Amino acid sequence: MSWQHKALWLEKITQRMMLIVGVLGLIVIYCGFFFLLFSGRSVAVIPWFFLLSPWICIYFGLTQTQQAQVVHWFLKKCKNPFKK
């Protein structure tokens, strides 16, 4: 196996790991956030970047074309926030 194949394999495995970590982080962090919110406890102890970090992992776990589509969708939503 050449180094190029190994590099592609490593990239694919890393992307999948980022996707898995992001989805699991999303579940754990948001379940904890909603538990604190609905139990009446303060959610001020959770920094805002903890709520964004799983989404960053998910983004980097996507392929390059999917990442470009996400950026395009996000920019379109930011220009027209009330349009579906």
Sine and cosine of phi, psi and omega as CSV:
sin_phi,cos_phi,sin_psi,cos_psi,sin_omega,cos_omega
0.00,0.00,0.81,-0.59,-0.04,-1.00
-0.97,0.23,0.21,-0.98,-0.02,-1.00
-0.92,0.39,-0.45,0.89,0.02,-1.00
-0.93,0.36,-0.65,0.76,0.04,-1.00
-0.92,0.40,-0.63,0.78,0.03,-1.00
-0.90,0.43,-0.64,0.77,0.01,-1.00
-0.91,0.41,-0.67,0.74,0.04,-1.00
-0.91,0.42,-0.65,0.76,0.03,-1.00
-0.89,0.46,-0.70,0.72,0.01,-1.00
-0.90,0.45,-0.65,0.76,0.03,-1.00
-0.90,0.45,-0.69,0.73,0.00,-1.00
-0.91,0.42,-0.69,0.73,0.02,-1.00
-0.90,0.43,-0.66,0.75,0.01,-1.00
-0.90,0.44,-0.66,0.75,0.03,-1.00
-0.89,0.46,-0.69,0.73,0.01,-1.00
-0.91,0.43,-0.64,0.77,0.03,-1.00
-0.90,0.44,-0.66,0.75,0.04,-1.00
-0.89,0.46,-0.65,0.76,0.01,-1.00
-0.90,0.43,-0.71,0.71,0.00,-1.00
-0.91,0.42,-0.72,0.69,0.01,-1.00
-0.88,0.47,-0.64,0.77,0.01,-1.00
-0.90,0.43,-0.70,0.72,-0.01,-1.00
-0.92,0.38,-0.70,0.71,0.04,-1.00
-0.90,0.43,-0.64,0.77,0.05,-1.00
-0.90,0.44,-0.63,0.78,0.04,-1.00
-0.87,0.50,-0.71,0.70,-0.01,-1.00
-0.90,0.43,-0.77,0.64,-0.07,-1.00
-0.91,0.41,-0.77,0.64,-0.08,-1.00
-0.92,0.39,-0.70,0.72,-0.03,-1.00
-0.96,0.29,-0.55,0.84,0.10,-1.00
-0.90,0.44,-0.68,0.74,0.05,-1.00
-0.90,0.43,-0.65,0.76,0.02,-1.00
-0.88,0.47,-0.75,0.67,-0.01,-1.00
-0.93,0.36,-0.54,0.84,0.09,-1.00
-0.88,0.48,-0.75,0.67,0.03,-1.00
-0.89,0.46,-0.65,0.76,-0.03,-1.00
-0.90,0.44,-0.73,0.68,-0.07,-1.00
-0.99,0.15,-0.33,0.95,0.05,-1.00
-1.00,0.09,-0.07,1.00,0.07,-1.00
1.00,0.01,0.07,1.00,0.03,-1.00
-0.99,0.12,0.26,-0.97,-0.04,-1.00
-0.97,0.24,0.73,-0.68,0.09,-1.00
-0.99,-0.14,0.14,0.99,0.00,-1.00
-0.93,0.36,-0.28,0.96,-0.01,-1.00
-0.97,0.23,-0.24,0.97,0.00,-1.00
-1.00,-0.06,0.91,-0.40,0.06,-1.00
-0.91,0.42,0.49,-0.87,-0.06,-1.00
-0.88,0.48,-0.51,0.86,-0.05,-1.00
-0.96,0.28,-0.30,0.95,0.11,-0.99
-0.92,0.40,-0.54,0.84,0.01,-1.00
-0.97,0.25,-0.39,0.92,0.01,-1.00
-1.00,-0.03,-0.43,0.90,-0.13,-0.99
-0.86,0.51,-0.62,0.79,0.05,-1.00
-0.90,0.44,-0.56,0.83,0.00,-1.00
-0.92,0.39,-0.54,0.84,0.05,-1.00
-0.92,0.39,-0.67,0.74,0.05,-1.00
-0.89,0.45,-0.67,0.74,0.02,-1.00
-0.89,0.45,-0.68,0.73,0.00,-1.00
-0.85,0.53,-0.74,0.68,-0.03,-1.00
-0.97,0.25,-0.19,0.98,0.10,-1.00
-0.99,0.10,-0.18,0.98,0.02,-1.00
-0.99,0.13,0.27,-0.96,0.08,-1.00
-0.96,0.27,0.19,-0.98,-0.04,-1.00
-0.90,0.44,-0.61,0.79,0.02,-1.00
-0.93,0.37,-0.62,0.78,0.05,-1.00
-0.92,0.39,-0.61,0.79,0.06,-1.00
-0.89,0.46,-0.67,0.74,0.02,-1.00
-0.90,0.43,-0.62,0.79,0.03,-1.00
-0.92,0.40,-0.62,0.79,0.03,-1.00
-0.90,0.44,-0.70,0.71,0.01,-1.00
-0.89,0.46,-0.69,0.73,0.01,-1.00
-0.89,0.46,-0.70,0.71,0.02,-1.00
-0.89,0.46,-0.69,0.72,-0.04,-1.00
-0.90,0.43,-0.68,0.73,0.03,-1.00
-0.90,0.43,-0.62,0.78,0.03,-1.00
-0.90,0.43,-0.65,0.76,0.02,-1.00
-0.93,0.37,-0.56,0.83,0.00,-1.00
-0.94,0.33,-0.53,0.85,0.00,-1.00
-0.97,0.25,-0.63,0.78,0.03,-1.00
-0.80,-0.60,0.99,0.13,-0.13,-0.99
-0.93,0.37,-0.39,0.92,-0.07,-1.00
-0.98,-0.22,0.04,1.00,0.01,-1.00
-1.00,-0.07,0.70,-0.71,-0.01,-1.00
-0.99,0.14,0.00,0.00,0.00,0.00
